[in-house]
């Protein structure tokens, strides 16, 4: 392959990566609210602040490094942490608009783990790590 063809391919890949990064940042910004990151940036999408989604988004926000997004990470930790159960579990999600709190996993999990317990307190440390990563 000629060097110029290889260079053109590499430049195109870099352009695609840059475009994907910019679009990902825009999605995160559309999901940002004063209570945390909504699970959807669309008006008709999920309005809830989901524990798992916010923990993963916190890592992305930390990489982006935007102070405004890091404030949203902190807000999501506060929102979810306000409803932490005595045994340390947090709700699957919180809907700030309606006030509905999903407490499906606020009780200790049964002896056999089930999928609905994935959003328990194990995600909160991930979110805290994302928020504290660049501090």
C-alpha positions in Angstrom: 0.0 0.0 0.0 1.4 3.4 -0.9 2.3 5.7 2.0 -0.2 8.3 0.9 -3.0 5.8 0.9 -2.1 4.6 4.3 -1.9 8.2 5.6 -5.4 8.9 4.1 -6.9 5.9 5.8 -5.3 6.9 9.1 -6.5 10.5 8.8 -10.1 9.3 8.0 -10.0 7.0 11.1 -8.8 9.9 13.2 -11.6 12.1 11.8 -14.2 9.4 12.6 -12.9 9.0 16.2 -13.0 12.7 16.7 -16.6 12.9 15.4 -17.7 10.0 17.6 -16.1 11.7 20.6 -17.9 15.0 19.9 -21.2 13.2 19.4 -20.7 11.2 22.7 -20.0 14.5 24.6 -23.2 16.0 23.1 -25.2 13.0 24.3 -23.9 13.3 27.8 -24.7 17.0 27.8 -28.3 16.4 26.7 -28.7 13.9 29.6 -27.4 16.3 32.2 -29.9 17.7 34.7 -29.5 19.4 38.1 -30.3 16.1 39.8 -28.0 13.9 37.7 -27.8 12.3 34.3 -31.1 11.2 32.8 -31.0 7.8 31.1 -32.0 9.5 27.9 -31.3 12.9 26.3 -34.6 12.8 24.4 -37.6 14.6 25.9 -39.7 11.4 25.4 -37.0 9.2 26.8 -36.3 7.9 30.3 -36.6 10.7 32.8 -35.0 8.8 35.7 -31.6 9.1 37.3 -30.4 5.4 37.0 -27.7 4.3 39.4 -25.8 2.1 36.9 -26.1 4.6 34.0 -24.9 7.5 36.2 -21.9 5.5 37.4 -20.8 4.7 33.9 -21.5 8.2 32.7 -19.4 9.6 35.6 -16.4 7.8 34.2 -17.0 9.4 30.8 -17.6 12.9 32.4 -14.3 12.5 34.3 -12.4 11.8 31.0 -14.1 14.8 29.4 -13.1 16.9 32.4 -15.8 19.6 32.0 -16.5 21.1 35.4 -20.2 21.4 34.6 -20.5 17.7 33.9 -18.5 16.9 37.0 -21.1 18.9 39.0 -23.8 16.8 37.4 -21.8 13.7 38.6 -21.8 15.0 42.1 -25.6 15.8 41.9 -26.3 12.2 40.8 -24.4 10.8 43.7 -26.3 13.1 46.1 -29.7 12.3 44.4 -29.1 8.5 44.6 -27.4 8.6 48.0 -30.4 10.4 49.6 -32.3 7.2 49.1 -29.7 4.6 50.2 -31.2 1.9 52.4 -29.9 1.1 55.9 -28.1 -1.9 54.5 -26.2 0.2 51.9 -28.3 -0.5 48.7 -29.4 2.4 46.5 -32.5 2.5 44.4 -32.4 1.3 40.8 -33.5 4.8 39.8 -35.1 8.0 40.9 -37.5 10.1 38.9 -37.0 13.7 40.0 -40.0 14.9 38.0 -42.6 12.6 39.6 -40.8 11.8 42.8 -41.1 8.1 42.2 -38.3 6.1 43.8 -37.7 2.6 42.4 -36.8 0.5 45.6 -37.0 -2.9 44.0 -33.5 -3.6 45.3 -33.7 -1.8 48.6 -34.0 -5.2 50.4 -31.1 -7.6 50.8 -30.8 -9.8 47.7 -32.1 -13.4 47.8 -29.5 -16.2 48.3 -29.4 -16.7 44.5 -28.4 -13.4 42.8 -30.9 -12.1 40.3 -30.4 -9.5 37.5 -32.6 -6.9 39.1 -30.0 -6.5 41.9 -27.2 -5.3 39.5 -27.9 -1.6 40.4 -27.3 -2.0 44.1 -24.7 -0.2 46.1 -21.8 -1.6 44.0 -22.4 1.1 41.4 -22.1 4.0 43.8 -18.3 3.5 44.4 -17.9 3.4 40.5 -19.6 6.8 40.3 -17.5 8.2 43.2 -14.4 7.0 41.5 -15.4 8.8 38.3 -16.1 12.0 40.2 -12.8 11.8 42.2 -10.6 10.6 39.4 -9.4 14.0 38.3 -9.6 15.7 41.7 
